[in-house]
Amino acid sequence: MMEKMSEENIEEVLEAQIEQLQAEVEDLQQQQQDNHKDISFNLRGHMQDAMSYICGQKHGAEKEKVLSRLKEEVEEMEEDLKLQTRMNGISLKSCTKTLKKSEKKLVQQLCVSGVCSDLVFQMEFLLSAVKKDEQLKKTISDLNVVIDASDLQPFSSFLSG
Amino acid sequence: MEGASAKGILSHLSLLEVQVRSRTTQRQQPSRVKELQEKTAALRKQKEQLEAEIQTHRTLRAALDKRHNDDEEEEEDSENSDVLRLMARHTQLKDLLNAHRTIGGYDFTKTRQGKGLCVSIATAFEGVYLETFNLEFDVKPALTLVRHDVPPFIPLTLLIEQSRSQTDIWALLDPLSRQLSAFTARTRQLQLLQRLHETVEVMESNVLCSLIILMFKLPAEKNVVLCSLDYCDTSRSLPTRVSFQCDDKDLPDSPEWKKTLLETPLHTALSTMRSMGNIL
C-alpha cells in the first residue's frame, strides 16, 4: 500500500515536470522560429555542421573536423574579400537586417559604411526581392547616402544632405 | 464432501487470481515511471539543444551588429568559444561579400587555382536589377579574354582593342559596363512602354535598341505621328536625336515633346505626353 502511494507520487511529480518542460520547449521553439526568419543566419554546409556541434548533436571527436573545415572556409572568404576590396577599390563595413520575409517576398535593409579612395561614406537602402513567374525581381528603394568629404559638389545630386 | 472441497478450490482459485492481477499491476507501475523518466530526459535534452542554438544565434547577431564585447566572450563556454568565434567571423564575411555584390562594382572570382579570373557585370535601371553579364579571363602571361556571354551587337572587340594599351582591367570593364547598362536600360524602357502604353505602337526597333520608331495617335484630328528615336551614343540610355513625321506638317507642341523625350526615360516621357492630352 505504501509502495503504491509513493509510486503514484513519483508519477505525479514526473508528469508535472513534463508539463513544465513541454511549455519551456514550446517557448524556445517559438524563439527559434523567430530566429530562423532572420535570413542572415540561413546556415548551410560547414556553418550548419558547426551549429549542430554546438547544440550537442555531434560528439567531441567531431570538433576537430568541424573546426578545420570551417577555418578553411573562413580563410577562403577572407581571400575573396581582399580580392573584392582590391579590385573595386572600396573597403566596407556592413550590416544587414531582415525586415520582412514571406514565401514570395524578402525585404532587407542594408546599412553599408566604407571608404573609397579618401572618401568616407555611409549608405542605407531597402533591397526587395520578389518571386514572380519563376523570376526573381530585385529592387532598391529608400536610398540614403551620406559622404564625408571636403568637396561635396560633384555628389550633390544623390546625397541625402 | 464434494461441495465443501469445490468451494475450497474455487476460493483458492479466486485468491490466486487476485494475487496474479496485483502482481501484474505492480509490474506495470515501475515501467510507467520509467517511461515518464525517459520522456523527461528527452525533453530536457531538447531544451538544452534549443537553448544552445538560441545562444549561438545571439552571438552571431551581436557579431553582425558589432556589439562584440570581449567580456561577453569570456563568459562563454571556453570549450566552444573558438567555434563560436569562427562562426561569428564567417557571418561577418558573408555579410560583407553580400554587400560588395549588392552595391554594384564588379564581382570578381578567381578560378583554376588563380590562373583564371571571372568577372560579373550587373546592370540595373531605375532601382531594378536587370541582366548580369560574365567574362572569363586567363591571368597569365597577360590578361586575355577566354569566354563571355556579352551579346554580339555590343562592341566588345573594339573595347578590348582600345583598352589594350592600358594595364588595368577597368580600362575595359568601365566602358563595357556603361554599354551593357545602357543597353539593358533601353530594352527595359521599351518593355515598360509596351506594358504601360498600349495605344503607342512600336513600329521598329533593332536588337541593340539604338533605333526605335513609334507611332502616336493624336487626339483631335485622328492623325498619326511617327516618332524616330536615335540613340547614337550607345553608352547612354536616353536618345541623342528625336524626329517626327506627320501628314499634318504643323505640330505645334513638337519642340516640347522633343525636350521631354530627350530628357526623360521613354515610358515616363510618354506618360507625361498622354497626361497632358498631347497624344492618346
Boltz contact constraints between the chains, C-beta under 6 A:
constraints:
  - contact:
      token1: [A, 7]
      token2: [B, 29]
      max_distance: 6.0
  - contact:
      token1: [A, 10]
      token2: [B, 33]
      max_distance: 6.0
  - contact:
      token1: [A, 14]
      token2: [B, 36]
      max_distance: 6.0
  - contact:
      token1: [A, 14]
      token2: [B, 40]
      max_distance: 6.0
  - contact:
      token1: [A, 17]
      token2: [B, 40]
      max_distance: 6.0
  - contact:
      token1: [A, 18]
      token2: [B, 39]
      max_distance: 6.0
  - contact:
      token1: [A, 18]
      token2: [B, 40]
      max_distance: 6.0
  - contact:
      token1: [A, 21]
      token2: [B, 43]
      max_distance: 6.0
  - contact:
      token1: [A, 24]
      token2: [B, 47]
      max_distance: 6.0
  - contact:
      token1: [A, 25]
      token2: [B, 46]
      max_distance: 6.0
  - contact:
      token1: [A, 25]
      token2: [B, 47]
      max_distance: 6.0
  - contact:
      token1: [A, 28]
      token2: [B, 50]
      max_distance: 6.0
  - contact:
      token1: [A, 31]
      token2: [B, 54]
      max_distance: 6.0
  - contact:
      token1: [A, 32]
      token2: [B, 50]
      max_distance: 6.0
  - contact:
      token1: [A, 35]
      token2: [B, 57]
      max_distance: 6.0
  - contact:
      token1: [A, 41]
      token2: [B, 60]
      max_distance: 6.0
  - contact:
      token1: [A, 47]
      token2: [B, 90]
      max_distance: 6.0
  - contact:
      token1: [A, 50]
      token2: [B, 83]
      max_distance: 6.0
  - contact:
      token1: [A, 50]
      token2: [B, 87]
      max_distance: 6.0
  - contact:
      token1: [A, 54]
      token2: [B, 52]
      max_distance: 6.0
  - contact:
      token1: [A, 54]
      token2: [B, 56]
      max_distance: 6.0
  - contact:
      token1: [A, 54]
      token2: [B, 80]
      max_distance: 6.0
  - contact:
      token1: [A, 55]
      token2: [B, 49]
      max_distance: 6.0
  - contact:
      token1: [A, 55]
      token2: [B, 52]
      max_distance: 6.0
  - contact:
      token1: [A, 55]
      token2: [B, 53]
      max_distance: 6.0
  - contact:
      token1: [A, 56]
      token2: [B, 49]
      max_distance: 6.0
  - contact:
      token1: [A, 70]
      token2: [B, 86]
      max_distance: 6.0
  - contact:
      token1: [A, 74]
      token2: [B, 86]
      max_distance: 6.0
  - contact:
      token1: [A, 74]
      token2: [B, 89]
      max_distance: 6.0
  - contact:
      token1: [A, 74]
      token2: [B, 90]
      max_distance: 6.0
  - contact:
      token1: [A, 77]
      token2: [B, 93]
      max_distance: 6.0
  - contact:
      token1: [A, 81]
      token2: [B, 93]
      max_distance: 6.0
  - contact:
      token1: [A, 81]
      token2: [B, 96]
      max_distance: 6.0
  - contact:
      token1: [A, 83]
      token2: [B, 108]
      max_distance: 6.0
  - contact:
      token1: [A, 84]
      token2: [B, 100]
      max_distance: 6.0
  - contact:
      token1: [A, 87]
      token2: [B, 108]
      max_distance: 6.0
  - contact:
      token1: [A, 88]
      token2: [B, 105]
      max_distance: 6.0
  - contact:
      token1: [A, 92]
      token2: [B, 96]
      max_distance: 6.0
  - contact:
      token1: [A, 92]
      token2: [B, 99]
      max_distance: 6.0
  - contact:
      token1: [A, 94]
      token2: [B, 95]
      max_distance: 6.0
  - contact:
      token1: [A, 94]
      token2: [B, 96]
      max_distance: 6.0
  - contact:
      token1: [A, 94]
      token2: [B, 99]
      max_distance: 6.0
  - contact:
      token1: [A, 95]
      token2: [B, 64]
      max_distance: 6.0
  - contact:
      token1: [A, 96]
      token2: [B, 95]
      max_distance: 6.0
  - contact:
      token1: [A, 112]
      token2: [B, 99]
      max_distance: 6.0
  - contact:
      token1: [A, 138]
      token2: [B, 129]
      max_distance: 6.0
  - contact:
      token1: [A, 139]
      token2: [B, 127]
      max_distance: 6.0
  - contact:
      token1: [A, 139]
      token2: [B, 128]
      max_distance: 6.0
  - contact:
      token1: [A, 140]
      token2: [B, 127]
      max_distance: 6.0
  - contact:
      token1: [A, 141]
      token2: [B, 127]
      max_distance: 6.0
